[in-house]
Each structure stands twice: as C-alpha cells, then as structure tokens.
C-alpha cells in the first residue's frame, strides 16, 4: 500500500477475504477501487460451511459452483445458478417419489421439502447472526 501512496496511483481492483476492517479501509483510502472477495477464501468458506452438510454431494456442488463462478457475465452466472437450483430441487423431489406416488403424496412431499428448506434457512440466519453482525453474509451474497 505504501507503493500506491508514494506513486499516487490507486489500484483498480483489490481482492481480500471478508475482513471487515480491511474492506472499510479500502473503501476509505481507495475511493475508486473495486473490492472483490478472493475465490481462495470463498472456497475455504464453502468447505467449512457446506462440506459437512452436503457430504458426498459436496464435490459435485463445488464443480457446479465453479462453473457458475467462471461465467463471463452476470446474466450467464444467474442463468447457470438458477438452472442448477431447479435441477437440485427436481432431484430432491424425484428421490422421494416414484410412479406409484399419488398426486396427494407428491404435493405432501413437495410441501415437506419446502418446509425443510425454510427451516434450514431460518436456522442458518440465526446461526450466522452473531458472528457476522455488520458483515455481509457470504452465503446470501452468492447463494441467495
């Protein structure tokens, strides 16, 4: 940073982890610099927060995440991400029903799935509330 101060040249982009004090310092000192989160640190957070929850499906998720992350534009990212979310929901429902499932049971299964997802989201909000007060919640920023 001292090199930038000595030359009076501001960086165009700075990559960091989600350290709030560093993010605030960048905003204050380098007004025209874009701050982005480092993919290495995002990957560490993915492993920390999702590997245990996804189990054997983690590597498949990680591959799909990086496919989205490597999109060249926002529209392509959003398209890839929403398609994967729909595929995931379809797989969850498909695993719980078969040809003999009645329409009533199908609706019950879908309703149970939605309730489970809502419960999980509420749990995640509560679990992440205290350590991230004032910090952006990464899972909402990238998965919300």
TORRO-506347 format. One record per residue (C-alpha): residue number from 1; x, y, z; residue in three letters. Coordinates in Angstrom, 1 decimal. Layout:
N
@k = NUM, east = X, north = Y, up = Z, r = ALA
...
***
This chain:
144
@k = 1, east = 0.0, north = 0.0, up = 0.0, r = UNK
@k = 2, east = 2.9, north = 2.3, up = 0.6, r = UNK
@k = 3, east = 3.9, north = 1.9, up = -3.0, r = UNK
@k = 4, east = 0.5, north = 3.2, up = -4.1, r = UNK
@k = 5, east = 0.7, north = 6.1, up = -1.7, r = UNK
@k = 6, east = 4.2, north = 7.1, up = -2.9, r = UNK
@k = 7, east = 3.2, north = 6.9, up = -6.6, r = UNK
@k = 8, east = -0.3, north = 8.4, up = -6.0, r = UNK
@k = 9, east = -1.7, north = 5.5, up = -8.2, r = UNK
@k = 10, east = -4.7, north = 3.7, up = -6.9, r = UNK
@k = 11, east = -5.3, north = 0.0, up = -7.8, r = UNK
@k = 12, east = -8.3, north = -0.7, up = -10.0, r = UNK
@k = 13, east = -9.2, north = -3.9, up = -8.0, r = UNK
@k = 14, east = -8.2, north = -5.4, up = -4.6, r = UNK
@k = 15, east = -9.0, north = -8.9, up = -3.7, r = UNK
@k = 16, east = -9.3, north = -9.8, up = 0.0, r = UNK
@k = 17, east = -11.0, north = -12.2, up = 2.4, r = UNK
@k = 18, east = -14.1, north = -10.9, up = 4.2, r = UNK
@k = 19, east = -12.2, north = -9.0, up = 6.9, r = UNK
@k = 20, east = -14.5, north = -6.0, up = 7.7, r = UNK
@k = 21, east = -11.7, north = -3.7, up = 8.9, r = UNK
@k = 22, east = -9.8, north = -4.3, up = 5.6, r = UNK
@k = 23, east = -12.9, north = -3.8, up = 3.5, r = UNK
@k = 24, east = -13.7, north = -0.5, up = 5.3, r = UNK
@k = 25, east = -10.0, north = 0.7, up = 5.0, r = UNK
@k = 26, east = -10.1, north = 0.0, up = 1.2, r = UNK
@k = 27, east = -13.4, north = 2.0, up = 0.9, r = UNK
@k = 28, east = -12.0, north = 4.9, up = 2.8, r = UNK
@k = 29, east = -8.5, north = 5.1, up = 1.3, r = UNK
@k = 30, east = -9.1, north = 4.0, up = -2.3, r = UNK
@k = 31, east = -12.4, north = 5.5, up = -3.3, r = UNK
@k = 32, east = -12.3, north = 4.4, up = -6.9, r = UNK
@k = 33, east = -11.0, north = 0.9, up = -6.3, r = UNK
@k = 34, east = -13.3, north = -2.1, up = -6.7, r = UNK
@k = 35, east = -13.1, north = -4.6, up = -3.8, r = UNK
@k = 36, east = -13.8, north = -8.2, up = -4.6, r = UNK
@k = 37, east = -13.7, north = -11.3, up = -2.5, r = UNK
@k = 38, east = -10.8, north = -13.7, up = -3.1, r = UNK
@k = 39, east = -12.0, north = -17.0, up = -4.6, r = UNK
@k = 40, east = -9.5, north = -18.9, up = -2.5, r = UNK
@k = 41, east = -11.2, north = -17.6, up = 0.7, r = UNK
@k = 42, east = -14.6, north = -18.2, up = -0.8, r = UNK
@k = 43, east = -13.5, north = -21.8, up = -1.4, r = UNK
@k = 44, east = -12.3, north = -22.1, up = 2.2, r = UNK
@k = 45, east = -15.8, north = -20.9, up = 3.4, r = UNK
@k = 46, east = -17.5, north = -23.4, up = 1.1, r = UNK
@k = 47, east = -15.5, north = -26.2, up = 2.6, r = UNK
@k = 48, east = -16.1, north = -25.0, up = 6.1, r = UNK
@k = 49, east = -19.8, north = -24.3, up = 5.8, r = UNK
@k = 50, east = -21.0, north = -26.9, up = 3.3, r = UNK
@k = 51, east = -18.8, north = -29.9, up = 3.1, r = UNK
@k = 52, east = -20.3, north = -31.5, up = 6.2, r = UNK
@k = 53, east = -23.9, north = -30.7, up = 5.2, r = UNK
@k = 54, east = -23.6, north = -31.9, up = 1.6, r = UNK
@k = 55, east = -21.4, north = -34.9, up = 2.4, r = UNK
@k = 56, east = -20.7, north = -37.0, up = -0.8, r = UNK
@k = 57, east = -22.5, north = -34.3, up = -2.9, r = UNK
@k = 58, east = -20.0, north = -31.6, up = -2.0, r = UNK
@k = 59, east = -17.6, north = -32.2, up = -4.9, r = UNK
@k = 60, east = -20.5, north = -32.1, up = -7.4, r = UNK
@k = 61, east = -21.7, north = -28.9, up = -5.8, r = UNK
@k = 62, east = -18.2, north = -27.4, up = -5.8, r = UNK
@k = 63, east = -17.8, north = -28.2, up = -9.5, r = UNK
@k = 64, east = -21.1, north = -26.6, up = -10.4, r = UNK
@k = 65, east = -20.3, north = -23.6, up = -8.2, r = UNK
@k = 66, east = -17.1, north = -23.0, up = -10.1, r = UNK
@k = 67, east = -18.9, north = -23.5, up = -13.4, r = UNK
@k = 68, east = -21.1, north = -20.6, up = -12.4, r = UNK
@k = 69, east = -18.3, north = -18.6, up = -10.9, r = UNK
@k = 70, east = -16.4, north = -18.8, up = -14.2, r = UNK
@k = 71, east = -19.2, north = -17.2, up = -16.1, r = UNK
@k = 72, east = -18.2, north = -14.3, up = -18.2, r = UNK
@k = 73, east = -21.2, north = -12.1, up = -17.4, r = UNK
@k = 74, east = -23.8, north = -11.7, up = -14.7, r = UNK
@k = 75, east = -26.6, north = -13.0, up = -17.0, r = UNK
@k = 76, east = -24.8, north = -16.2, up = -17.7, r = UNK
@k = 77, east = -24.0, north = -16.7, up = -14.0, r = UNK
@k = 78, east = -27.6, north = -16.2, up = -13.0, r = UNK
@k = 79, east = -28.9, north = -18.5, up = -15.7, r = UNK
@k = 80, east = -26.4, north = -21.2, up = -14.7, r = UNK
@k = 81, east = -27.1, north = -20.8, up = -11.0, r = UNK
@k = 82, east = -30.9, north = -20.8, up = -11.3, r = UNK
@k = 83, east = -30.8, north = -23.9, up = -13.6, r = UNK
@k = 84, east = -28.7, north = -25.7, up = -11.0, r = UNK
@k = 85, east = -31.0, north = -24.8, up = -8.2, r = UNK
@k = 86, east = -34.0, north = -26.1, up = -10.2, r = UNK
@k = 87, east = -32.1, north = -29.3, up = -11.0, r = UNK
@k = 88, east = -31.3, north = -29.8, up = -7.3, r = UNK
@k = 89, east = -35.0, north = -29.3, up = -6.3, r = UNK
@k = 90, east = -36.1, north = -31.7, up = -9.0, r = UNK
@k = 91, east = -33.6, north = -34.3, up = -7.8, r = UNK
@k = 92, east = -34.7, north = -34.0, up = -4.2, r = UNK
@k = 93, east = -38.4, north = -34.5, up = -5.2, r = UNK
@k = 94, east = -37.5, north = -37.3, up = -7.6, r = UNK
@k = 95, east = -35.7, north = -39.2, up = -4.9, r = UNK
@k = 96, east = -38.9, north = -39.2, up = -2.8, r = UNK
@k = 97, east = -41.4, north = -40.2, up = -5.4, r = UNK
@k = 98, east = -42.0, north = -42.9, up = -8.0, r = UNK
@k = 99, east = -44.6, north = -43.9, up = -10.5, r = UNK
@k = 100, east = -46.9, north = -45.2, up = -7.8, r = UNK
@k = 101, east = -46.9, north = -41.9, up = -5.8, r = UNK
@k = 102, east = -50.3, north = -40.3, up = -5.8, r = UNK
@k = 103, east = -50.8, north = -36.6, up = -6.6, r = UNK
@k = 104, east = -51.7, north = -36.0, up = -3.0, r = UNK
@k = 105, east = -48.5, north = -37.6, up = -1.8, r = UNK
@k = 106, east = -46.5, north = -35.7, up = -4.4, r = UNK
@k = 107, east = -47.9, north = -32.4, up = -3.0, r = UNK
@k = 108, east = -47.2, north = -33.5, up = 0.6, r = UNK
@k = 109, east = -43.6, north = -34.4, up = -0.4, r = UNK
@k = 110, east = -43.1, north = -31.0, up = -2.1, r = UNK
@k = 111, east = -44.6, north = -29.2, up = 0.8, r = UNK
@k = 112, east = -42.3, north = -31.1, up = 3.2, r = UNK
@k = 113, east = -39.3, north = -30.2, up = 1.1, r = UNK
@k = 114, east = -40.2, north = -26.5, up = 1.1, r = UNK
@k = 115, east = -40.8, north = -26.5, up = 4.9, r = UNK
@k = 116, east = -37.4, north = -28.2, up = 5.4, r = UNK
@k = 117, east = -35.7, north = -25.6, up = 3.2, r = UNK
@k = 118, east = -37.5, north = -22.8, up = 5.1, r = UNK
@k = 119, east = -36.5, north = -24.3, up = 8.4, r = UNK
@k = 120, east = -32.9, north = -24.7, up = 7.3, r = UNK
@k = 121, east = -32.8, north = -21.1, up = 6.1, r = UNK
@k = 122, east = -34.1, north = -19.8, up = 9.4, r = UNK
@k = 123, east = -31.5, north = -21.9, up = 11.2, r = UNK
@k = 124, east = -28.7, north = -20.5, up = 9.0, r = UNK
@k = 125, east = -29.8, north = -16.9, up = 9.6, r = UNK
@k = 126, east = -29.8, north = -17.5, up = 13.4, r = UNK
@k = 127, east = -26.6, north = -19.4, up = 13.4, r = UNK
@k = 128, east = -24.8, north = -16.7, up = 11.4, r = UNK
@k = 129, east = -26.4, north = -13.7, up = 13.1, r = UNK
@k = 130, east = -23.9, north = -13.2, up = 15.9, r = UNK
@k = 131, east = -20.5, north = -13.7, up = 14.2, r = UNK
@k = 132, east = -21.5, north = -11.7, up = 11.2, r = UNK
@k = 133, east = -23.1, north = -8.6, up = 12.7, r = UNK
@k = 134, east = -22.2, north = -5.8, up = 10.3, r = UNK
@k = 135, east = -20.5, north = -8.2, up = 7.9, r = UNK
@k = 136, east = -22.1, north = -9.3, up = 4.6, r = UNK
@k = 137, east = -23.3, north = -12.9, up = 4.8, r = UNK
@k = 138, east = -21.5, north = -14.7, up = 2.0, r = UNK
@k = 139, east = -24.0, north = -17.4, up = 1.5, r = UNK
@k = 140, east = -26.7, north = -14.8, up = 0.9, r = UNK
@k = 141, east = -24.5, north = -12.8, up = -1.4, r = UNK
@k = 142, east = -23.6, north = -15.8, up = -3.6, r = UNK
@k = 143, east = -26.4, north = -18.3, up = -3.0, r = UNK
@k = 144, east = -29.4, north = -16.1, up = -2.1, r = UNK
***
